């Protein structure tokens, strides 16, 4: 890499049925065919790797102090630890890693997983240029997921990595046995309807960052203790019905299933929507739309779905609600078609 840089970009996502992508849930619930739905957004996380001081690896990301370590001393429990863990896996020293994100920090849009996918894709391209075999998209997603899980300290789902690698609008069905693949991809909508679909969506950043492990850990503890199992079975059912409705472009029906799923989540963990999120959700329901937190909630983003005329009305209402908090706003985004992209700059 003495005379070149490699740049990779991967999209973030909005989702429905998250947490079911954790093996803690989908293995015991396998008879109910658990699935997770997501839409990849063109809010990209871009990673660039370039030459740096021999024997050292540096990570640069807005909002964080620049850090540099040798590979044998790089901390994985640092806020940028996942990036150092990926560099360690590829034995990449003498490299600077620069991360840029077009989504708000810790917005529950899967940005850290998108960064992991982009960095694994960039290093894989570097290895390929050096003579290694090309790494498949599936392999990149699974490797990024494995590395993130190894340093997270909590269960880590796969849906964010899959949205980042493939883009588009998809449902992911999780394995019922060890003999099955890690996931089954079902394209819910083709790219030709993405422009239309955008008009049925709203995504808002609530102005405060989230901490996914706080809510996720509550769900995991409850589930392991035998609590709310029937609610999780209902969540499986509502997510499947939501996917079917989306595939038929029945937005009002999909919104109804969305609200029912969120109602179950709020019953288990009231903090999944903060005060701002609750106001947005109430406004959505009052205007015949669905509203859901992204990721594990507890801050970050909320997204809405509905018929175009209802979404247009809701946009104006949401914009007024969001003015009450500094840094809260409606995100301008479209649907990403490609997933991760990589290029070499000589």
Long-range contacts (C-beta under 8 A, 24 or more apart in sequence): 1-49, 1-50, 1-51, 1-94, 1-95, 1-126, 2-51, 3-346, 4-344, 4-345, 4-346, 5-48, 5-49, 5-50, 5-51, 5-344, 5-345, 6-48, 6-49, 6-50, 6-122, 6-123, 6-125, 6-126, 6-342, 6-343, 6-344, 6-345, 7-46, 7-47, 7-48, 7-49, 7-122, 7-342, 7-343, 7-345, 8-46, 8-47, 8-48, 8-118, 8-119, 8-121, 8-122, 8-125, 8-340, 8-341, 8-342, 8-343, 9-44, 9-45, 9-46, 9-47, 9-118, 9-340, 9-341, 10-44, 10-45, 10-114, 10-115, 10-117, 10-118, 10-121, 10-164, 10-165, 10-339, 10-340, 10-341, 11-40, 11-41, 11-42, 11-43, 11-44, 11-45, 11-114, 11-163, 11-164, 11-167, 11-336, 11-339, 11-340, 12-40, 12-41, 12-43, 12-44, 12-45, 12-103, 12-107, 12-109, 12-110, 12-111, 12-114, 12-163, 12-164, 13-38, 13-39, 13-40, 13-41, 13-109, 13-110, 13-159, 13-160, 13-163, 13-164, 13-294, 14-38, 14-39, 14-41, 14-109, 14-201, 14-203, 14-294, 14-301, 14-303, 15-39, 15-110, 15-159, 15-163, 15-294, 15-295, 16-239, 16-242, 16-258, 16-261, 16-292, 17-235, 17-236, 17-238, 17-239, 17-242, 17-261, 18-157, 18-159, 18-295, 18-296, 19-157, 19-216, 19-219, 19-296, 20-174, 20-232, 20-235, 20-236, 20-239, 21-157, 21-158, 21-159, 21-172, 21-174, 22-155, 22-156, 22-157, 22-216, 22-220, 23-155, 23-174, 24-155, 24-220, 24-223, 24-224, 25-223, 25-232, 26-174, 26-175, 28-223, 29-232, 29-233, 29-236, 30-174, 30-175, 30-176, 30-177, 31-176, 32-233, 32-236, 32-237, 33-173, 33-176, 33-236, 33-240, 34-173, 34-174, 34-236, 34-239, 35-171, 35-172, 35-173, 35-174, 35-186, 35-236, 35-239, 35-240, 35-243, 36-157, 36-159, 36-171, 36-172, 36-174, 36-239, 37-170, 37-171, 37-172, 37-188, 37-239, 37-242, 37-243, 37-246, 38-159, 38-160, 38-162, 38-163, 38-169, 38-170, 38-172, 39-163, 39-168, 39-169, 39-197, 39-201, 39-335, 40-163, 40-164, 40-166, 40-167, 40-168, 40-169, 40-335, 40-336, 40-339, 41-103, 41-109, 41-203, 41-331, 41-333, 41-334, 41-335, 41-336, 42-333, 42-334, 42-335, 42-336, 43-101, 43-102, 43-103, 43-109, 43-331, 43-333, 44-101, 44-102, 44-114, 44-336, 45-99, 45-100, 45-101, 45-102, 45-103, 45-111, 45-114, 45-115, 45-118, 45-164, 46-99, 46-100, 46-101, 46-102, 46-118, 47-97, 47-98, 47-99, 47-100, 47-115, 47-118, 47-119, 47-122, 48-97, 48-98, 48-100, 48-122, 49-92, 49-95, 49-96, 49-97, 49-98, 49-119, 49-122, 49-123, 49-126, 50-95, 50-96, 50-98, 51-94, 51-95, 51-96, 52-94, 52-95, 52-96, 53-94, 54-93, 54-94, 55-93, 55-94, 56-93, 56-94, 57-84, 57-87, 57-92, 57-93, 57-94, 57-95, 57-96, 57-97, 58-95, 58-96, 58-97, 59-83, 59-84, 59-87, 59-96, 59-97, 59-99, 60-96, 60-97, 60-98, 60-99, 61-98, 61-99, 61-100, 61-101, 62-99, 62-100, 62-101, 63-105, 76-150, 76-151, 77-151, 77-153, 81-151, 82-112, 82-115, 82-116, 82-147, 82-148, 82-151, 82-152, 83-115, 83-116, 83-119, 85-147, 85-150, 85-151, 86-116, 86-119, 86-120, 86-123, 86-144, 86-147, 87-119, 87-123, 89-143, 89-147, 90-123, 90-126, 90-127, 92-123, 92-126, 103-331, 104-205, 104-209, 104-300, 104-301, 104-327, 104-331, 105-209, 106-209, 106-210, 106-211, 106-299, 106-300, 107-205, 107-209, 107-210, 107-294, 107-300, 107-301, 108-210, 108-212, 108-293, 108-294, 108-295, 108-296, 108-297, 108-298, 108-299, 108-300, 108-301, 109-294, 109-295, 109-300, 109-301, 110-159, 110-160, 110-163, 110-164, 110-294, 110-295, 112-148, 112-160, 113-144, 113-145, 113-148, 113-160, 113-161, 113-164, 114-160, 114-163, 114-164, 116-144, 116-145, 116-147, 116-148, 116-161, 117-141, 117-144, 117-161, 117-164, 117-165, 117-340, 118-164, 118-340, 119-144, 120-144, 120-147, 121-165, 121-340, 121-342, 122-342, 125-342, 125-344, 129-344, 137-165, 137-166, 137-339, 137-340, 138-165, 140-165, 140-340, 141-165, 141-166, 142-182, 152-213, 153-213, 154-213, 154-216, 154-217, 154-220, 155-216, 155-220, 158-182, 158-183, 160-295, 163-339, 164-339, 164-340, 165-339, 165-340, 166-339, 167-336, 167-337, 167-338, 167-339, 167-340, 168-335, 168-336, 168-337, 168-339, 169-194, 169-197, 169-246, 169-335, 171-243, 186-243, 188-243, 188-246, 188-247, 189-246, 189-247, 189-249, 191-335, 191-337, 193-249, 194-334, 194-335, 194-337, 197-335, 198-334, 198-335, 199-308, 199-311, 200-251, 200-305, 200-306, 200-307, 200-308, 200-311, 201-303, 201-304, 201-305, 201-311, 202-289, 202-303, 202-304, 202-311, 202-314, 202-315, 202-318, 202-330, 203-294, 203-301, 203-302, 203-303, 203-304, 203-330, 203-331, 203-333, 204-280, 204-301, 204-302, 204-303, 204-304, 204-318, 204-322, 204-328, 204-329, 204-330, 204-331, 205-300, 205-301, 205-327, 205-328, 205-329, 205-331, 206-274, 206-276, 206-277, 206-280, 206-299, 206-300, 206-301, 206-302, 206-322, 206-325, 206-328, 207-276, 207-322, 207-325, 207-326, 207-327, 207-328, 207-329, 208-274, 208-276, 208-299, 208-300, 208-325, 208-327, 209-299, 209-300, 210-295, 210-296, 210-297, 210-298, 210-299, 210-300, 211-298, 211-299, 212-295, 212-296, 212-298, 213-296, 214-271, 214-296, 214-298, 215-269, 215-271, 215-272, 215-296, 215-297, 215-298, 216-296, 218-268, 218-269, 219-268, 219-269, 219-296, 222-268, 227-268, 228-268, 231-264, 231-267, 231-268, 234-260, 234-264, 235-261, 235-264, 235-265, 238-264, 251-305, 251-306, 251-307, 252-288, 252-306, 252-307, 254-290, 254-305, 255-284, 255-288, 255-289, 255-290, 255-305, 255-306, 256-290, 257-290, 258-290, 258-291, 258-292, 258-305, 259-284, 259-285, 259-290, 259-291, 261-292, 262-290, 262-291, 262-292, 262-293, 265-293, 265-297, 269-297, 271-297, 271-298, 272-296, 272-297, 272-298, 273-297, 273-302, 274-298, 274-299, 276-321, 276-322, 276-324, 276-325, 276-328, 277-302, 279-321, 280-304, 280-318, 280-321, 280-322, 283-314, 283-317, 283-318, 283-321, 284-314, 287-313, 287-314, 287-317, 289-314, 301-331
